Amino acid sequence: MDQGTRVIVQGITGREAVSFTRDMLDYGAKVVGGVTPGRGGRDVLGVPVYDSVRQITEKEHVDASVLAVPAPFARDAAFEAIEAGVPLLVIVTERVPRRDVVQVLELARLRGSRVIGPNTMGIISPGKTKVGSIGGPAEDTRKSFLPGPVGVMSRSGGMTTELSNLLTQSGLGQSTAISMGGDPIVGSTFAELLPLWEEDPETRALVLFCEPGGPLEAALAEEVRREGNPLPIIAFIAGHFTAEMPGVRFGHAGSIVEGKADTAEEKARIMRDAGIVVADDFSEIPALVERALRGRS
């Protein structure tokens, strides 16, 4: 993403969408339209509102759509964007039924679209643009995110900003930061996004925020073990305390521990075995990143 990325917002007249649309515009994002069926002809913060995605794509080039519609309608909204040829969907809606998510991902695969989320706060390329609510108001976003060589992927939306802010305070800027989404099924996993980072000339190291539950970290470790590791990867796995509190949910719906392989301890072991550096403490991350960058200079 860059300053020229053209974005639309589905569900733009909703309260949450109005708020993050304002933040996106203030940060410099190019929001070319919004969609709320039945409210075409209006505008939100100067952004024209249409009844359908197709009405926009017939006359405007669209690079990405942010979906902020109620969960029961998220599947149809995503279908609409995919069929209209939008290449990137950022679904901020949470609690989308799993069956609906699977259907969206299958259609996206068939049509060549990429999905981030559901339950994501979005994506940011610091100093260029942001898509979604990531970082909050533009003034706060500029404080937390700094352009630089470190890619960030996080299963937690809030921790995407927290992790980036930690790096920023240490003078380590970010190339792009992605909130992947906290639901059990998400459109783009660590392993699926890894090749994009490897191809990005601005990214020289990757930092991950991981959680207990789900197979995402193990799948990344397997990918790194099989294909090699051209980029240094530093991971932090939250939730080690859950080992002492069986039956307690850590946070997101996607962080439910269903077996030993889903625990923070086992994930750390698997990732280290694949050559991924795992920080024992959150505060260690900047020093580990600096060491990795020195090793590549």
Backbone torsions as a table, in degrees:
resi	resn	phi	psi	omega
1	MET	NA	147.8	176.8
2	ASP	-150.5	-168.4	-175.8
3	GLN	-62.0	-21.8	-178.2
4	GLY	-90.8	-3.1	-178.6
5	THR	-62.1	125.5	-175.3
6	ARG	-103.1	123.1	-169.1
7	VAL	-120.1	144.1	167.9
8	ILE	-120.1	162.6	179.7
9	VAL	-125.8	117.4	176.3
10	GLN	-90.0	127.1	-172.7
11	GLY	87.4	28.8	-169.6
12	ILE	-64.8	-21.9	-178.0
13	THR	-85.0	-4.0	176.2
14	GLY	-72.2	156.6	-174.3
15	ARG	-59.4	-47.5	-179.3
16	GLU	-64.1	-41.5	-178.4
17	ALA	-65.8	-39.6	177.6
18	VAL	-60.2	-41.2	-178.3
19	SER	-64.1	-50.4	-176.4
20	PHE	-77.2	-22.7	172.9
21	THR	-63.9	-42.1	176.1
22	ARG	-59.5	-44.6	-179.6
23	ASP	-64.0	-41.1	178.9
24	MET	-62.4	-46.6	-179.9
25	LEU	-61.8	-43.4	-179.8
26	ASP	-63.6	-28.6	179.6
27	TYR	-81.9	-12.4	178.5
28	GLY	108.2	5.9	-179.9
29	ALA	-66.1	147.2	-179.7
30	LYS	-95.7	89.7	179.8
31	VAL	-92.9	111.3	-171.2
32	VAL	-98.1	-7.7	179.6
33	GLY	178.8	165.2	176.2
34	GLY	-136.8	161.1	-177.8
35	VAL	-130.3	125.0	164.7
36	THR	-144.0	112.2	-177.7
37	PRO	-55.4	132.3	179.6
38	GLY	88.9	-5.6	-179.2
39	ARG	-120.5	18.7	177.3
40	GLY	-59.9	146.7	-178.7
41	GLY	97.7	-15.0	176.4
42	ARG	-87.6	-175.3	172.0
43	ASP	-144.5	155.4	175.8
44	VAL	-125.2	112.7	180.0
45	LEU	56.2	34.4	-179.4
46	GLY	86.1	-4.8	178.1
47	VAL	-88.1	123.1	-178.4
48	PRO	-67.8	141.6	-179.5
49	VAL	-105.1	136.6	-179.8
50	TYR	-122.0	165.5	179.3
51	ASP	-83.6	-20.2	-177.8
52	SER	-149.9	159.5	177.1
53	VAL	-65.8	-38.8	-177.1
54	ARG	-59.7	-33.7	178.6
55	GLN	-62.8	-28.3	177.8
56	ILE	-82.5	-49.6	-173.7
57	THR	-67.5	-20.2	177.0
58	GLU	-69.0	-21.5	-178.3
59	LYS	-128.6	-8.3	-178.9
60	GLU	-129.6	143.6	169.6
61	HIS	-78.5	130.3	-178.5
62	VAL	-123.6	126.6	179.3
63	ASP	-94.9	-29.5	-174.0
64	ALA	-155.0	151.1	173.6
65	SER	-127.1	134.6	172.3
66	VAL	-98.9	124.6	-177.8
67	LEU	-103.6	116.9	178.7
68	ALA	-130.1	60.2	-178.8
69	VAL	-112.3	157.6	177.9
70	PRO	-55.9	147.1	-174.0
71	ALA	-52.3	-40.8	-178.9
72	PRO	-63.1	-18.8	-177.2
73	PHE	-108.3	1.5	-174.7
74	ALA	-64.1	-40.0	-178.9
75	ARG	-61.2	-48.6	-178.2
76	ASP	-64.9	-38.0	178.5
77	ALA	-64.5	-41.4	178.5
78	ALA	-66.3	-44.3	176.5
79	PHE	-54.5	-44.3	-177.7
80	GLU	-61.0	-45.4	-179.1
81	ALA	-66.3	-43.2	-179.1
82	ILE	-62.9	-46.7	-178.4
83	GLU	-67.7	-22.4	177.1
84	ALA	-85.0	-0.4	174.3
85	GLY	89.9	15.2	178.7
86	VAL	-72.8	123.7	-172.2
87	PRO	-80.7	-18.7	-177.7
88	LEU	-135.2	123.4	176.4
89	LEU	-112.5	127.4	176.7
90	VAL	-114.2	103.7	-172.3
91	ILE	-97.7	104.7	-178.9
92	VAL	-83.6	-18.5	-179.5
93	THR	-59.0	137.4	175.6
94	GLU	-108.5	166.5	-179.7
95	ARG	61.7	31.3	172.3
96	VAL	-71.1	130.7	-179.5
97	PRO	-53.8	138.8	-175.8
98	ARG	-58.1	-40.0	179.5
99	ARG	-60.7	-40.2	179.0
100	ASP	-64.7	-40.9	180.0
101	VAL	-62.3	-45.2	-179.6
102	VAL	-60.6	-41.0	179.2
103	GLN	-65.8	-40.0	177.1
104	VAL	-62.1	-44.9	-177.4
105	LEU	-66.5	-35.4	178.2
106	GLU	-67.7	-43.3	178.4
107	LEU	-65.7	-39.9	177.9
108	ALA	-60.6	-41.5	178.0
109	ARG	-61.9	-43.1	-178.8
110	LEU	-66.8	-33.6	-175.0
111	ARG	-98.3	-6.0	177.8
112	GLY	83.3	23.2	176.2
113	SER	-96.8	154.3	174.6
114	ARG	-108.3	141.5	179.3
115	VAL	-116.8	131.4	168.8
116	ILE	-111.3	130.4	-174.7
117	GLY	99.9	-165.6	7.4
118	PRO	-68.8	176.7	178.3
119	ASN	60.1	43.6	176.4
120	THR	-109.5	156.3	172.3
121	MET	-98.1	-4.6	171.7
122	GLY	115.6	-160.4	-173.4
123	ILE	-135.4	145.6	175.3
124	ILE	-140.4	136.6	165.1
125	SER	-110.0	100.9	-170.8
126	PRO	-53.2	136.2	-179.5
127	GLY	80.2	-5.6	-178.0
128	LYS	-116.1	-66.5	-178.5
129	THR	-162.9	165.4	170.4
130	LYS	-140.6	149.5	-178.1
131	VAL	-125.9	112.8	-177.0
132	GLY	108.2	-164.5	-174.3
133	SER	-93.9	3.5	-175.0
134	ILE	-55.4	132.7	177.7
135	GLY	86.7	-17.5	179.8
136	GLY	75.0	-148.6	179.7
137	PRO	-54.9	150.2	-174.2
138	ALA	-57.2	-39.8	-179.1
139	GLU	-61.6	-43.0	178.3
140	ASP	-68.5	-37.6	179.8
141	THR	-60.4	-42.9	-179.1
142	ARG	-66.0	-26.9	177.7
143	LYS	-76.4	-35.8	-173.0
144	SER	-86.8	-29.0	-173.5
145	PHE	-116.4	137.4	-177.6
146	LEU	-134.5	134.0	177.6
147	PRO	-60.8	140.0	-179.4
148	GLY	177.8	-163.3	-168.8
149	PRO	-99.4	6.8	-172.7
150	VAL	-106.2	121.1	173.5
151	GLY	-83.7	144.4	-178.2
152	VAL	-127.0	128.6	171.0
153	MET	-126.7	133.1	-176.2
154	SER	-141.6	138.6	174.3
155	ARG	-77.2	-16.1	179.0
156	SER	-108.7	130.2	179.0
157	GLY	-64.2	-49.4	-179.7
158	GLY	-63.0	-37.0	-179.2
159	MET	-75.0	-16.7	171.6
160	THR	-60.9	-45.4	177.9
161	THR	-70.5	-42.5	-178.4
162	GLU	-62.3	-43.1	-179.9
163	LEU	-67.1	-43.7	178.4
164	SER	-63.6	-39.2	178.5
165	ASN	-64.1	-38.7	176.4
166	LEU	-60.2	-44.3	178.1
167	LEU	-64.8	-43.7	-179.3
168	THR	-59.9	-42.9	-179.8
169	GLN	-63.5	-20.5	177.2
170	SER	-98.1	8.5	179.1
171	GLY	78.0	17.8	-179.0
172	LEU	-106.8	103.5	-178.3
173	GLY	-78.7	170.1	-176.0
174	GLN	-116.5	140.0	174.1
175	SER	-76.4	-52.9	175.6
176	THR	-151.1	144.6	175.5
177	ALA	-125.0	132.2	-175.6
178	ILE	-123.7	124.3	167.3
179	SER	-88.2	109.4	-170.8
180	MET	-75.5	-23.9	-177.4
181	GLY	111.9	143.5	-174.2
182	GLY	-105.1	8.1	179.7
183	ASP	-83.0	164.6	-177.1
184	PRO	-60.5	-34.2	178.4
185	ILE	-119.8	123.6	178.2
186	VAL	-125.8	158.5	-171.8
187	GLY	-73.8	-28.4	-177.8
188	SER	-137.3	120.1	-176.7
189	THR	-95.9	172.7	174.8
190	PHE	-52.0	-49.8	-175.5
191	ALA	-65.9	-37.1	-178.8
192	GLU	-72.3	-30.3	-179.6
193	LEU	-84.9	-22.0	-174.9
194	LEU	-51.9	-45.4	-178.9
195	PRO	-60.2	-30.5	179.1
196	LEU	-66.3	-39.2	178.0
197	TRP	-67.1	-40.0	-178.2
198	GLU	-64.6	-29.1	-180.0
199	GLU	-86.8	-10.7	-174.7
200	ASP	-84.0	116.3	-177.6
201	PRO	-67.3	-17.6	-179.2
202	GLU	-82.8	-18.9	-173.7
203	THR	-96.6	125.2	-179.1
204	ARG	-117.8	-9.2	176.5
205	ALA	-158.4	156.4	-179.7
206	LEU	-122.0	139.7	174.1
207	VAL	-123.8	133.2	-177.4
208	LEU	-119.3	139.5	168.8
209	PHE	-108.1	117.1	-173.9
210	CYS	-114.9	164.0	-179.2
211	GLU	-139.7	161.5	172.3
212	PRO	-63.2	160.5	176.1
213	GLY	87.8	140.4	174.7
214	GLY	82.0	166.4	-174.0
215	PRO	-99.7	8.2	-169.8
216	LEU	-62.7	-43.1	-177.9
217	GLU	-69.6	-40.7	178.8
218	ALA	-64.6	-37.6	178.4
219	ALA	-65.9	-38.2	177.2
220	LEU	-65.1	-45.0	179.8
221	ALA	-59.1	-40.5	178.8
222	GLU	-65.5	-40.1	178.5
223	GLU	-63.5	-43.9	179.6
224	VAL	-65.6	-41.3	179.7
225	ARG	-63.9	-37.0	-176.3
226	ARG	-80.9	-41.7	-172.0
227	GLU	-103.0	-7.6	-175.6
228	GLY	91.9	178.2	-171.5
229	ASN	-137.0	76.7	-177.4
230	PRO	-66.7	-25.2	177.3
231	LEU	-107.4	136.4	171.9
232	PRO	-66.0	134.8	-178.6
233	ILE	-119.9	127.2	176.3
234	ILE	-117.2	125.5	-176.8
235	ALA	-120.6	147.0	169.2
236	PHE	-123.8	129.2	-178.6
237	ILE	-111.1	112.2	179.1
238	ALA	-78.3	165.2	169.4
239	GLY	88.3	22.0	177.4
240	HIS	-62.2	-25.0	-179.5
241	PHE	-64.9	-20.7	-177.1
242	THR	-64.8	-20.2	177.7
243	ALA	-63.4	-28.2	179.7
244	GLU	-91.9	-3.1	-176.1
245	MET	-132.7	68.3	-176.9
246	PRO	-59.2	139.1	178.7
247	GLY	90.1	-5.6	-179.9
248	VAL	-90.7	128.6	177.1
249	ARG	-78.5	136.7	-176.7
250	PHE	-74.4	-41.7	-176.1
251	GLY	179.4	-89.5	-176.2
252	HIS	-69.9	161.1	176.8
253	ALA	-60.6	-27.7	-178.7
254	GLY	-81.2	-0.5	-175.2
255	SER	-106.7	23.1	177.3
256	ILE	-76.8	125.4	-178.9
257	VAL	-85.6	118.3	-177.1
258	GLU	-106.9	-7.2	179.7
259	GLY	-172.5	177.6	-177.3
260	LYS	-57.5	-37.5	-177.0
261	ALA	-65.2	-18.0	-178.4
262	ASP	-89.9	-5.2	-176.3
263	THR	-77.4	157.3	179.2
264	ALA	-60.8	-40.4	-177.9
265	GLU	-63.3	-44.8	-178.5
266	GLU	-69.4	-37.7	177.9
267	LYS	-63.2	-41.0	178.5
268	ALA	-60.9	-42.0	179.9
269	ARG	-63.7	-46.0	-177.9
270	ILE	-63.1	-41.8	-177.9
271	MET	-70.4	-40.2	177.6
272	ARG	-63.9	-38.4	178.7
273	ASP	-61.9	-26.0	180.0
274	ALA	-89.7	1.0	179.0
275	GLY	93.2	8.4	177.4
276	ILE	-86.2	133.4	178.7
277	VAL	-79.4	126.1	179.8
278	VAL	-113.1	119.9	179.7
279	ALA	-76.1	133.7	176.4
280	ASP	-76.7	-27.2	-178.3
281	ASP	-133.8	143.4	-177.7
282	PHE	-57.2	-37.8	-176.6
283	SER	-69.0	-15.6	-179.4
284	GLU	-75.9	-16.0	-168.9
285	ILE	-58.1	-49.6	-178.0
286	PRO	-57.3	-42.2	-179.6
287	ALA	-64.4	-39.2	178.6
288	LEU	-66.8	-36.7	177.7
289	VAL	-67.2	-44.7	179.6
290	GLU	-60.6	-39.4	178.2
291	ARG	-64.7	-41.4	179.7
292	ALA	-65.3	-41.1	-179.8
293	LEU	-66.9	-37.8	176.4
294	ARG	-63.0	-35.5	-179.4
295	GLY	-69.3	-18.6	-179.1
296	ARG	-100.9	-4.6	-176.4
297	SER	-83.2	NA	NA
